């Protein structure tokens, strides 16, 4: 992946309105799944994994308009990465996600992820629900977040 100049943008501008405080019911929503190694929750080689996966997706004509990249932080050492697609992608691990999810948008530096997770947990419990798992969608890369002046993340809690 090449380094973007000040004028280039690799991530589309994110509109938080359709995602904040919503309820989503997914029935077999298609994703590809990959693994990212971490060091105390900090992803290592994330860009390399994403580039590889986006190349597979593009070559199969499976790009999804939202291009959600959901992160499931399994431990301080690894996370599962799910990238939304329109259809199965040859050469990738295809996995459908089904369930009911509440979403909330957060804005700020990635280091606030633990704080967002705690706030999301309180939000879900405030709705009388118990979260089963929470997936993070970091909507833009750090370079594009800097260019746009906003760093949005969407948390989806399965209920």
LINGIKA-V268136 format. One record per helix or strand of 2 or more residues. SS is the DSSP state (A for helix, B for strand). FROM is the first residue (numbers start at 1). TO is the last residue. If there is no record, write none. Layout:
ss->SS from->FROM to->TO
ss->SS from->FROM to->TO
//
This chain:
ss->B from->23 to->39
ss->B from->42 to->44
ss->A from->46 to->59
ss->B from->69 to->75
ss->B from->78 to->85
ss->B from->93 to->107
ss->A from->110 to->126
ss->B from->133 to->138
ss->A from->142 to->148
ss->B from->152 to->158
//
